Amino acid sequence: MASSRTLSNDEVSALIDGLNNGSIDAGTGIEEKEYKPFKFGGEDVGLLGDFYTLRLINERFGRQLRNVLLPMLRFLPRITTLPPEIQKFDFYSAGLDTFLSLNTARVDELKSTILMTVPPKLISILVNTFFGGRGDSAITRPTEFTPTEERIIQIVVDGSLRVLEEAWSEILPVNFHHSSSETNPSFTTFVDGQEMVVRNSFIVQLPFSDPATIDILYPLQALKAIAPLMRSKIQRVGERDINWERRLQNALLDLPLSFCPRIAEPIVTMTDLLNVKPGVVIEIPAFETVSVYVEGQSLFKGAVGERDGKMAVRIIK
C-alpha cells in the first residue's frame, strides 16, 4: 500500500533545488517499452487456426471429384488431398506453366472469387480415355485447346463446382458460378500479386501416367471473413433428413430391452444361507407394489396380479 505521508516544506524546497541544479534527474515518469508495429489489414493467419474445417471440405471434395472424372476415365482414379497452404499469389503464379486451364468462379456468399487450375496433361488424358484410348497420349497442342478439349474442361469445371458446393453445404451454403477461363497465367484476373491465397491441391494418380494436380485457390481475406467457421471443430447441421430420422427411429424402436419386475427381496442370515439345501423354504414378504427394472434401471412401480391365467404386473406409476 502506498504511503499517505506528505513532504514537509524543507523537503519540497530541497527537491526543487535538486531539480534546478541538475543533481536530481527529472526523468519522464513513464516506463519505456518496446512496441510492435501493427499494420491494419495485415495477413494475420492465426485467426484461421489450422484450417480444420477447410481440410474437412477438401476431403469431401476429393472423394466426390472421382465421380466427376469417372465417366471420362472409365475407372475411379485415386485422389490424394494435400493440406491447405498459404502463399502469395505471385509466388504461386511463378511456379505455373505458361499453358494450362485457369478457371475463375464467383462466390457471392464469400463476396469473392476462387481460381481452379487444371493441367493440360490431365485434359489430354481425359479426351484420350473418353474415346477409348489408354490415356497415355501427349498434349495435343502446347498453346491452345481443341474444341473437344474445351468441352471436356467445361464438364470437369462445372462438375467440380457442383461437388464443391456439396462439400461446403454442411458448413456454409454457397454457390459457385463459373466466370471465365484462361490458358495463360499472365492474363488471369484473380487477385493482386501481393495478396495471400490459400492453395488446396488434389493429386490425381493414374496407373499409366504421371500424377496430375488440380488446384483450388481461395483469397485469404475471403476466408478470414468466416474465420470462426474455419477453425471450428464442431460442424453446423444442415437441413433435416426426414428419411434418415425415420430409419433411425425405427431402428431404436426395434431394440430389445430386458423388462424385469423385482417381486421380492428376501433377507437371510449367513447361518440360514449355509443351511440352505433342497427342500428348504425361504419366506418371501409380500409387497403391495414392486419395482420394475428396464436394463437394470428402476423406471416404474407395479402391482402383481393375474391375467389370462398367467402371473402379470400392472404398471401403476
MARKOLZA-476685 format. One record per residue (C-alpha): x, y, z negated; residue in three letters. Coordinates in nm, 4 decimals. Layout:
<rs>
+----------+----------+----------+------+
:        X :        Y :        Z : resn :
+----------+----------+----------+------+
:        X :        Y :        Z :  Ala :
...
+----------+----------+----------+------+
</rs>
This chain:
<rs>
+----------+----------+----------+------+
:        X :        Y :        Z : resn :
+----------+----------+----------+------+
:   0.0000 :   0.0000 :   0.0000 :  Met :
:   0.1358 :   0.3467 :   0.0917 :  Ala :
:   0.2250 :   0.5791 :  -0.1959 :  Ser :
:  -0.0012 :   0.8781 :  -0.2608 :  Ser :
:   0.2835 :   1.0839 :  -0.4150 :  Arg :
:   0.3215 :   1.4339 :  -0.2628 :  Thr :
:   0.6526 :   1.6153 :  -0.2138 :  Leu :
:   0.7477 :   1.8929 :  -0.4513 :  Ser :
:   0.8302 :   2.2430 :  -0.3309 :  Asn :
:   1.2061 :   2.1822 :  -0.3740 :  Asp :
:   1.1836 :   1.8578 :  -0.1705 :  Glu :
:   0.9905 :   2.0284 :   0.1085 :  Val :
:   1.2483 :   2.3106 :   0.1206 :  Ser :
:   1.5356 :   2.0601 :   0.1336 :  Ala :
:   1.3630 :   1.8696 :   0.4153 :  Leu :
:   1.3113 :   2.1880 :   0.6189 :  Ile :
:   1.6741 :   2.2949 :   0.5674 :  Asp :
:   1.7937 :   1.9484 :   0.6793 :  Gly :
:   1.5862 :   1.9665 :   0.9963 :  Leu :
:   1.7129 :   2.3172 :   1.0736 :  Asn :
:   2.0833 :   2.2415 :   1.0283 :  Asn :
:   2.0586 :   1.9010 :   1.2047 :  Gly :
:   2.1577 :   1.6866 :   0.9064 :  Ser :
:   1.8219 :   1.5078 :   0.9360 :  Ile :
:   1.7209 :   1.3526 :   1.2706 :  Asp :
:   1.3670 :   1.4551 :   1.3502 :  Ala :
:   1.3052 :   1.1700 :   1.5996 :  Gly :
:   0.9712 :   1.1241 :   1.7735 :  Thr :
:   0.7872 :   0.9233 :   1.5110 :  Gly :
:   0.6795 :   0.6749 :   1.7819 :  Ile :
:   0.8257 :   0.3286 :   1.8154 :  Glu :
:   0.9770 :   0.2824 :   2.1589 :  Glu :
:   0.8590 :  -0.0262 :   2.3503 :  Lys :
:   0.9117 :  -0.1674 :   2.6952 :  Glu :
:   0.6038 :  -0.1687 :   2.9153 :  Tyr :
:   0.5429 :  -0.3924 :   3.2143 :  Lys :
:   0.4028 :  -0.2037 :   3.5137 :  Pro :
:   0.0591 :  -0.3170 :   3.6299 :  Phe :
:  -0.0492 :  -0.2995 :   3.9919 :  Lys :
:  -0.4215 :  -0.2631 :   4.0451 :  Phe :
:  -0.5445 :  -0.5202 :   4.2948 :  Gly :
:  -0.2391 :  -0.7363 :   4.2352 :  Gly :
:  -0.2371 :  -1.1083 :   4.3063 :  Glu :
:  -0.2895 :  -1.2483 :   3.9573 :  Asp :
:  -0.3383 :  -1.6156 :   4.0393 :  Val :
:  -0.3673 :  -1.7082 :   3.6727 :  Gly :
:  -0.7376 :  -1.6227 :   3.6867 :  Leu :
:  -0.7986 :  -1.9252 :   3.9094 :  Leu :
:  -0.6360 :  -2.1793 :   3.6788 :  Gly :
:  -0.5181 :  -2.4952 :   3.8536 :  Asp :
:  -0.7871 :  -2.4819 :   4.1272 :  Phe :
:  -0.9625 :  -2.7796 :   3.9658 :  Tyr :
:  -1.2923 :  -2.7052 :   4.1387 :  Thr :
:  -1.1311 :  -2.6387 :   4.4761 :  Leu :
:  -0.9461 :  -2.9705 :   4.4559 :  Arg :
:  -1.2796 :  -3.1471 :   4.3992 :  Leu :
:  -1.4255 :  -2.9693 :   4.7020 :  Ile :
:  -1.1267 :  -3.0733 :   4.9131 :  Asn :
:  -1.1589 :  -3.4361 :   4.8053 :  Glu :
:  -1.5250 :  -3.4404 :   4.9092 :  Arg :
:  -1.4424 :  -3.2705 :   5.2369 :  Phe :
:  -1.1582 :  -3.5128 :   5.3118 :  Gly :
:  -1.3845 :  -3.8145 :   5.2630 :  Arg :
:  -1.6583 :  -3.6776 :   5.4888 :  Gln :
:  -1.4163 :  -3.5483 :   5.7537 :  Leu :
:  -1.3534 :  -3.9100 :   5.8535 :  Arg :
:  -1.7168 :  -3.9345 :   5.9677 :  Asn :
:  -1.6664 :  -3.6292 :   6.1905 :  Val :
:  -1.3683 :  -3.7892 :   6.3673 :  Leu :
:  -1.5154 :  -4.1410 :   6.3781 :  Leu :
:  -1.7306 :  -4.1018 :   6.6962 :  Pro :
:  -1.4218 :  -3.9965 :   6.8952 :  Met :
:  -1.1525 :  -4.2134 :   6.7352 :  Leu :
:  -1.3889 :  -4.5151 :   6.7122 :  Arg :
:  -1.2358 :  -4.6093 :   6.3762 :  Phe :
:  -1.2184 :  -4.4487 :   6.0330 :  Leu :
:  -0.8872 :  -4.2657 :   6.0000 :  Pro :
:  -0.7042 :  -4.2331 :   5.6710 :  Arg :
:  -0.7068 :  -3.8730 :   5.5473 :  Ile :
:  -0.4780 :  -3.7504 :   5.2684 :  Thr :
:  -0.5787 :  -3.4346 :   5.0822 :  Thr :
:  -0.2904 :  -3.2177 :   4.9606 :  Leu :
:  -0.3207 :  -2.9829 :   4.6584 :  Pro :
:  -0.4084 :  -2.6176 :   4.7317 :  Pro :
:  -0.1083 :  -2.3942 :   4.7914 :  Glu :
:  -0.0881 :  -2.0141 :   4.7595 :  Ile :
:   0.1349 :  -1.8249 :   5.0046 :  Gln :
:   0.1459 :  -1.5072 :   5.2102 :  Lys :
:  -0.0261 :  -1.5269 :   5.5448 :  Phe :
:   0.2897 :  -1.4055 :   5.7207 :  Asp :
:   0.4827 :  -1.6951 :   5.5684 :  Phe :
:   0.2163 :  -1.9405 :   5.6804 :  Tyr :
:   0.1980 :  -1.7966 :   6.0333 :  Ser :
:   0.5747 :  -1.8177 :   6.0741 :  Ala :
:   0.5560 :  -2.1986 :   6.0493 :  Gly :
:   0.2842 :  -2.2390 :   6.3123 :  Leu :
:   0.3367 :  -2.3434 :   6.6714 :  Asp :
:   0.2637 :  -2.0869 :   6.9384 :  Thr :
:  -0.0122 :  -2.3093 :   7.0775 :  Phe :
:  -0.2851 :  -2.4640 :   6.8635 :  Leu :
:  -0.6544 :  -2.4251 :   6.7903 :  Ser :
:  -0.7277 :  -2.1493 :   6.5368 :  Leu :
:  -1.0929 :  -2.1045 :   6.4389 :  Asn :
:  -1.2394 :  -1.8438 :   6.2050 :  Thr :
:  -1.5722 :  -1.8777 :   6.0262 :  Ala :
:  -1.7735 :  -1.6160 :   5.8388 :  Arg :
:  -1.8815 :  -1.6876 :   5.4803 :  Val :
:  -2.1412 :  -1.4305 :   5.3758 :  Asp :
:  -2.1689 :  -1.5658 :   5.0209 :  Glu :
:  -1.7968 :  -1.5005 :   4.9633 :  Leu :
:  -1.8010 :  -1.1795 :   5.1714 :  Lys :
:  -1.5040 :  -1.3132 :   5.3611 :  Ser :
:  -1.3871 :  -1.5418 :   5.6407 :  Thr :
:  -1.1913 :  -1.8658 :   5.6480 :  Ile :
:  -0.9429 :  -1.9996 :   5.9005 :  Leu :
:  -0.9302 :  -2.3582 :   6.0261 :  Met :
:  -0.6363 :  -2.4815 :   6.2342 :  Thr :
:  -0.6368 :  -2.7999 :   6.4418 :  Val :
:  -0.3144 :  -2.9173 :   6.6118 :  Pro :
:  -0.3302 :  -2.9760 :   6.9901 :  Pro :
:  -0.1797 :  -3.3226 :   6.9471 :  Lys :
:  -0.4859 :  -3.4360 :   6.7492 :  Leu :
:  -0.7198 :  -3.2862 :   7.0088 :  Ile :
:  -0.5477 :  -3.4753 :   7.2909 :  Ser :
:  -0.5711 :  -3.7968 :   7.0894 :  Ile :
:  -0.9436 :  -3.7440 :   7.0294 :  Leu :
:  -1.0064 :  -3.6892 :   7.4006 :  Val :
:  -0.7994 :  -3.9953 :   7.4937 :  Asn :
:  -0.9695 :  -4.2313 :   7.2490 :  Thr :
:  -1.3144 :  -4.0933 :   7.3294 :  Phe :
:  -1.2701 :  -4.2069 :   7.6909 :  Phe :
:  -1.1391 :  -4.5492 :   7.5943 :  Gly :
:  -0.7650 :  -4.4856 :   7.5598 :  Gly :
:  -0.5330 :  -4.5960 :   7.2801 :  Arg :
:  -0.4751 :  -4.2411 :   7.1627 :  Gly :
:  -0.1039 :  -4.2253 :   7.2408 :  Asp :
:  -0.1305 :  -3.9536 :   7.5064 :  Ser :
:   0.0735 :  -3.6347 :   7.5067 :  Ala :
:  -0.0632 :  -3.2796 :   7.5081 :  Ile :
:  -0.2366 :  -3.2182 :   7.8411 :  Thr :
:  -0.1327 :  -2.8536 :   7.8791 :  Arg :
:   0.1106 :  -2.6759 :   7.6435 :  Pro :
:  -0.0514 :  -2.3345 :   7.6961 :  Thr :
:  -0.4295 :  -2.3851 :   7.7193 :  Glu :
:  -0.7014 :  -2.6382 :   7.6511 :  Phe :
:  -0.9044 :  -2.8066 :   7.9204 :  Thr :
:  -1.2855 :  -2.7683 :   7.9197 :  Pro :
:  -1.3152 :  -3.1210 :   7.7813 :  Thr :
:  -1.0728 :  -3.0432 :   7.5005 :  Glu :
:  -1.2583 :  -2.7216 :   7.4221 :  Glu :
:  -1.5798 :  -2.9217 :   7.3889 :  Arg :
:  -1.4068 :  -3.1665 :   7.1524 :  Ile :
:  -1.2761 :  -2.8726 :   6.9487 :  Ile :
:  -1.6295 :  -2.7343 :   6.9209 :  Gln :
:  -1.7607 :  -3.0711 :   6.7998 :  Ile :
:  -1.4826 :  -3.1070 :   6.5433 :  Val :
:  -1.5113 :  -2.7497 :   6.4141 :  Val :
:  -1.8916 :  -2.7498 :   6.3916 :  Asp :
:  -1.8935 :  -3.0883 :   6.2199 :  Gly :
:  -1.6190 :  -2.9839 :   5.9791 :  Ser :
:  -1.8024 :  -2.6661 :   5.8819 :  Leu :
:  -2.1215 :  -2.8614 :   5.8091 :  Arg :
:  -1.9226 :  -3.1090 :   5.5995 :  Val :
:  -1.7539 :  -2.8191 :   5.4193 :  Leu :
:  -2.0948 :  -2.6741 :   5.3344 :  Glu :
:  -2.1947 :  -3.0069 :   5.1776 :  Glu :
:  -1.8700 :  -3.0184 :   4.9799 :  Ala :
:  -1.9392 :  -2.6697 :   4.8418 :  Trp :
:  -2.3124 :  -2.7262 :   4.7821 :  Ser :
:  -2.2813 :  -2.8545 :   4.4244 :  Glu :
:  -2.0519 :  -2.5647 :   4.3296 :  Ile :
:  -2.1895 :  -2.2710 :   4.5251 :  Leu :
:  -2.4379 :  -2.2897 :   4.8154 :  Pro :
:  -2.2536 :  -2.1334 :   5.1101 :  Val :
:  -2.2997 :  -2.1195 :   5.4868 :  Asn :
:  -2.0104 :  -2.1179 :   5.7324 :  Phe :
:  -2.0733 :  -1.9504 :   6.0677 :  His :
:  -1.8167 :  -2.0044 :   6.3414 :  His :
:  -1.6929 :  -1.6638 :   6.4584 :  Ser :
:  -1.4081 :  -1.7004 :   6.7069 :  Ser :
:  -1.1378 :  -1.9309 :   6.8417 :  Ser :
:  -0.7827 :  -1.8547 :   6.9498 :  Glu :
:  -0.4822 :  -2.0534 :   7.0711 :  Thr :
:  -0.2054 :  -1.8118 :   6.9675 :  Asn :
:  -0.1481 :  -1.7151 :   6.6012 :  Pro :
:  -0.0453 :  -1.3648 :   6.7091 :  Ser :
:  -0.3971 :  -1.2916 :   6.8332 :  Phe :
:  -0.5824 :  -1.4268 :   6.5299 :  Thr :
:  -0.7745 :  -1.1657 :   6.3290 :  Thr :
:  -0.7963 :  -1.3227 :   5.9852 :  Phe :
:  -0.6215 :  -1.1206 :   5.7136 :  Val :
:  -0.3250 :  -0.8842 :   5.6915 :  Asp :
:   0.0148 :  -1.0475 :   5.6977 :  Gly :
:   0.0993 :  -0.9473 :   5.3400 :  Gln :
:  -0.2227 :  -1.0813 :   5.1902 :  Glu :
:  -0.2186 :  -1.4039 :   4.9919 :  Met :
:  -0.4127 :  -1.7042 :   5.1175 :  Val :
:  -0.4952 :  -2.0446 :   4.9701 :  Val :
:  -0.3860 :  -2.3200 :   5.2058 :  Arg :
:  -0.5676 :  -2.6539 :   5.1964 :  Asn :
:  -0.4105 :  -2.9263 :   5.4098 :  Ser :
:  -0.5680 :  -3.2530 :   5.5244 :  Phe :
:  -0.3311 :  -3.5046 :   5.6839 :  Ile :
:  -0.4952 :  -3.7336 :   5.9388 :  Val :
:  -0.2925 :  -4.0545 :   5.9563 :  Gln :
:  -0.3223 :  -4.2561 :   6.2771 :  Leu :
:  -0.1809 :  -4.6051 :   6.3455 :  Pro :
:  -0.0497 :  -4.5214 :   6.6945 :  Phe :
:   0.0777 :  -4.1644 :   6.6486 :  Ser :
:   0.2458 :  -3.9273 :   6.4042 :  Asp :
:   0.0214 :  -3.7746 :   6.1357 :  Pro :
:  -0.1687 :  -3.4583 :   6.2274 :  Ala :
:  -0.2540 :  -3.1843 :   5.9766 :  Thr :
:  -0.5749 :  -2.9840 :   5.9665 :  Ile :
:  -0.5517 :  -2.6677 :   5.7550 :  Asp :
:  -0.8282 :  -2.4605 :   5.5977 :  Ile :
:  -0.7293 :  -2.1196 :   5.4621 :  Leu :
:  -0.9264 :  -1.9051 :   5.2159 :  Tyr :
:  -0.8281 :  -1.5449 :   5.1326 :  Pro :
:  -0.7150 :  -1.5388 :   4.7708 :  Leu :
:  -0.9273 :  -1.2322 :   4.6969 :  Gln :
:  -1.2405 :  -1.4189 :   4.8100 :  Ala :
:  -1.1796 :  -1.6999 :   4.5600 :  Leu :
:  -1.0921 :  -1.4553 :   4.2821 :  Lys :
:  -1.4464 :  -1.3205 :   4.3123 :  Ala :
:  -1.5700 :  -1.6613 :   4.1890 :  Ile :
:  -1.2766 :  -1.7312 :   3.9541 :  Ala :
:  -1.4947 :  -1.8787 :   3.6724 :  Pro :
:  -1.6243 :  -2.1429 :   3.9149 :  Leu :
:  -1.2759 :  -2.2206 :   4.0462 :  Met :
:  -1.1326 :  -2.3017 :   3.7035 :  Arg :
:  -1.4435 :  -2.4629 :   3.5537 :  Ser :
:  -1.4178 :  -2.8292 :   3.4521 :  Lys :
:  -1.7987 :  -2.8679 :   3.4412 :  Ile :
:  -1.9821 :  -2.8539 :   3.7691 :  Gln :
:  -2.3200 :  -2.6950 :   3.8210 :  Arg :
:  -2.6010 :  -2.9362 :   3.9011 :  Val :
:  -2.7618 :  -2.8734 :   4.2374 :  Gly :
:  -3.1173 :  -2.9440 :   4.3478 :  Glu :
:  -3.3111 :  -3.2193 :   4.1743 :  Arg :
:  -3.3065 :  -3.5562 :   4.3430 :  Asp :
:  -3.6571 :  -3.6881 :   4.2750 :  Ile :
:  -3.5860 :  -4.0315 :   4.4229 :  Asn :
:  -3.2746 :  -4.0721 :   4.2092 :  Trp :
:  -3.4664 :  -3.9670 :   3.8953 :  Glu :
:  -3.7407 :  -4.2198 :   3.9725 :  Arg :
:  -3.4913 :  -4.5016 :   4.0228 :  Arg :
:  -3.3150 :  -4.4098 :   3.7007 :  Leu :
:  -3.6436 :  -4.4031 :   3.5097 :  Gln :
:  -3.7440 :  -4.7451 :   3.6441 :  Asn :
:  -3.4046 :  -4.8872 :   3.5548 :  Ala :
:  -3.4339 :  -4.7536 :   3.1991 :  Leu :
:  -3.7863 :  -4.8873 :   3.1574 :  Leu :
:  -3.6672 :  -5.2359 :   3.2575 :  Asp :
:  -3.4018 :  -5.2518 :   2.9856 :  Leu :
:  -3.4650 :  -5.5431 :   2.7418 :  Pro :
:  -3.4767 :  -5.4369 :   2.3747 :  Leu :
:  -3.4923 :  -5.6503 :   2.0606 :  Ser :
:  -3.8125 :  -5.5799 :   1.8613 :  Phe :
:  -3.7759 :  -5.7248 :   1.5120 :  Cys :
:  -4.0259 :  -5.6806 :   1.2231 :  Pro :
:  -3.8492 :  -5.7438 :   0.8931 :  Arg :
:  -4.1144 :  -5.9363 :   0.6940 :  Ile :
:  -3.9366 :  -5.9599 :   0.3603 :  Ala :
:  -3.6015 :  -5.9222 :   0.1870 :  Glu :
:  -3.5817 :  -6.1761 :  -0.0968 :  Pro :
:  -3.3125 :  -6.1245 :  -0.3607 :  Ile :
:  -3.1412 :  -6.4259 :  -0.5200 :  Val :
:  -2.8616 :  -6.4547 :  -0.7721 :  Thr :
:  -2.5314 :  -6.6205 :  -0.6909 :  Met :
:  -2.6312 :  -6.9132 :  -0.9183 :  Thr :
:  -2.9546 :  -6.9709 :  -0.7266 :  Asp :
:  -2.7672 :  -6.9383 :  -0.3961 :  Leu :
:  -2.5185 :  -7.2079 :  -0.4973 :  Leu :
:  -2.8077 :  -7.4374 :  -0.5895 :  Asn :
:  -2.9829 :  -7.3953 :  -0.2530 :  Val :
:  -3.0412 :  -7.7291 :  -0.0795 :  Lys :
:  -3.3054 :  -7.8818 :   0.1474 :  Pro :
:  -3.6467 :  -7.8702 :  -0.0193 :  Gly :
:  -3.5753 :  -7.5677 :  -0.2405 :  Val :
:  -3.8469 :  -7.2997 :  -0.2180 :  Val :
:  -3.7494 :  -6.9340 :  -0.2353 :  Ile :
:  -4.0308 :  -6.6967 :  -0.3265 :  Glu :
:  -4.0870 :  -6.4037 :  -0.0919 :  Ile :
:  -4.2610 :  -6.0956 :  -0.2360 :  Pro :
:  -4.5465 :  -5.9751 :  -0.0183 :  Ala :
:  -4.5117 :  -5.6299 :   0.1352 :  Phe :
:  -4.8063 :  -5.4101 :   0.2234 :  Glu :
:  -4.6000 :  -5.2630 :   0.5078 :  Thr :
:  -4.2980 :  -5.3973 :   0.6885 :  Val :
:  -4.0201 :  -5.2161 :   0.8727 :  Ser :
:  -3.9967 :  -5.2700 :   1.2476 :  Val :
:  -3.6442 :  -5.2545 :   1.3911 :  Tyr :
:  -3.5584 :  -5.1829 :   1.7558 :  Val :
:  -3.1975 :  -5.2696 :   1.8428 :  Glu :
:  -3.1136 :  -5.2600 :   1.4724 :  Gly :
:  -3.2720 :  -4.9175 :   1.4109 :  Gln :
:  -3.5809 :  -4.8786 :   1.1917 :  Ser :
:  -3.8349 :  -4.6925 :   1.4061 :  Leu :
:  -4.1831 :  -4.7964 :   1.2894 :  Phe :
:  -4.3852 :  -4.9207 :   0.9936 :  Lys :
:  -4.6283 :  -5.2081 :   1.0442 :  Gly :
:  -4.8744 :  -5.4384 :   0.8690 :  Ala :
:  -4.8560 :  -5.8188 :   0.9007 :  Val :
:  -5.1718 :  -5.9845 :   1.0291 :  Gly :
:  -5.3070 :  -6.2351 :   1.2779 :  Glu :
:  -5.4246 :  -6.2082 :   1.6375 :  Arg :
:  -5.5473 :  -6.4873 :   1.8655 :  Asp :
:  -5.4298 :  -6.7421 :   1.6130 :  Gly :
:  -5.0771 :  -6.6025 :   1.6064 :  Lys :
:  -4.8906 :  -6.4017 :   1.3467 :  Met :
:  -4.8713 :  -6.0374 :   1.4544 :  Ala :
:  -4.7621 :  -5.6940 :   1.3362 :  Val :
:  -4.9802 :  -5.3872 :   1.3761 :  Arg :
:  -4.7929 :  -5.0563 :   1.4055 :  Ile :
:  -4.9365 :  -4.8098 :   1.1566 :  Ile :
:  -4.6858 :  -4.5254 :   1.1745 :  Lys :
+----------+----------+----------+------+
</rs>
